[in-house]
Amino acid sequence: MLSIRNHSRDSAGMTYVYPVISRRAGGVSVGINLNVNNACNWACRYCQVPNLKRGKPPAIDLALLEAELAGFLNSVVSGDFLQTHTPPEARKLVDIAFSGNGEPTSAPEFSDAVDIAGKAMRAFHLTGEVKLRLITNGSLMHRAYVRQGIAKIGRLNGEVWFKVDRGSRAGTEFVNGISLEPEKVRKSIRTCAGLTPTWLQSCFLAIDGKAMDEAEFAAYLDLVSSVRDAIKGIHLYGLARPSLQPEADRLSALSAESLSDYAKRISVLGINVVISP
């Protein structure tokens, strides 16, 4: 039985396709994992991927991906998957999401994989009924094939969830293990939002018992404020599943009240905030 605390990529016994119950999407999400070797260009402290390593994915078997996605969607749309594997309150297919065990856009076949997802949505009459989503750290927007794939998602009435956990270069390096100038992040967000509707997704948590300090939160507010005209809003979420990274014992979840307080301070900027504790 699926639950919000179990996002195993092996639950369906397939290479690229896996189902999860997404508390943020509000139902069953059909995930597409292009990073089957657990390789990512970031190293977020809170990542739930086991044996995470730096790098890029191996070549994608597009024919296998197409067969897996079609087969699994058939079991959801025409079979009894929802009735036998999900609790009653979650028995709704809400999206097909490029996510998985690393940065999806690091696969050179990303744009081709979007074509496959679009074909499957049309075949099962899901276009306009479920969302096609990309969950990304947004760091590869400078690559033409990434922009091409995101533009295709936009034409399929999909959307992007773009990771922004901190606002400063030092803060991003501390939480996400990557050094990025805020101006580059702003540019990437605007590029993405110009291609398809874009939400920011921000994970707020405590490290060594401490939430981010006021200076770091001010940097975050400055960054999101500078792109508020371009984005649909912010998904603000907490630590719902344990990290599988070496410093996991240093991490802890913030209270629902703390997340709510952060959301109120962000909302003052005129930004829509959706909270998932």
NORJORA-V667063 format. One record per backbone hydrogen bond with DSSP energy under -0.5 kcal/mol. NH is the residue of the N-H (numbers start at 0). CO is the residue of the C=O. If there is no record, write none. Layout:
BEGIN
NH/CO, NH/CO
END
This chain:
BEGIN
1/84, 2/5, 5/2, 6/4, 10/7, 12/9, 17/30, 19/28, 20/2, 21/19, 21/26, 22/20, 25/21, 26/21, 27/91, 28/19, 29/94, 30/17, 30/28, 31/96, 32/15, 32/30, 33/31, 35/33, 37/34, 39/52, 42/175, 44/174, 46/43, 51/48, 52/37, 54/39, 61/59, 64/60, 65/61, 66/62, 67/63, 68/64, 69/65, 70/66, 71/67, 72/68, 73/69, 74/70, 75/71, 76/72, 77/73, 78/73, 80/74, 83/79, 84/80, 85/81, 89/86, 90/87, 91/89, 93/27, 93/91, 94/27, 95/130, 96/29, 97/132, 98/31, 98/96, 103/101, 105/102, 106/103, 107/105, 109/106, 112/108, 113/109, 114/110, 115/111, 116/112, 117/113, 118/114, 119/115, 120/116, 121/117, 122/118, 123/119, 124/121, 125/120, 126/120, 127/129, 128/125, 129/125, 130/93, 132/95, 132/130, 133/158, 134/97, 135/133, 135/160, 140/137, 142/139, 146/142, 147/143, 148/144, 149/145, 150/146, 151/147, 152/148, 153/149, 154/150, 155/151, 156/153, 157/152, 158/131, 159/196, 160/133, 161/159, 161/198, 162/135, 162/160, 163/200, 171/167, 172/168, 173/169, 174/170, 175/171, 176/171, 176/172, 177/171, 179/177, 183/180, 184/180, 185/181, 186/182, 187/183, 188/184, 189/185, 190/186, 191/187, 192/188, 193/189, 194/191, 195/191, 196/157, 198/159, 199/232, 200/161, 201/234, 203/201, 203/236, 205/251, 206/209, 207/249, 208/249, 209/206, 216/212, 217/213, 218/214, 219/215, 220/216, 221/217, 222/218, 223/219, 224/220, 225/221, 226/222, 226/223, 227/224, 229/226, 230/226, 231/197, 232/197, 233/271, 234/199, 235/233, 235/273, 236/201, 236/234, 237/275, 239/237, 243/46, 247/244, 249/246, 250/247, 251/205, 258/254, 259/255, 260/256, 261/257, 262/258, 263/259, 264/260, 265/261, 266/262, 267/263, 268/265, 269/266, 270/265, 273/233, 275/235
END
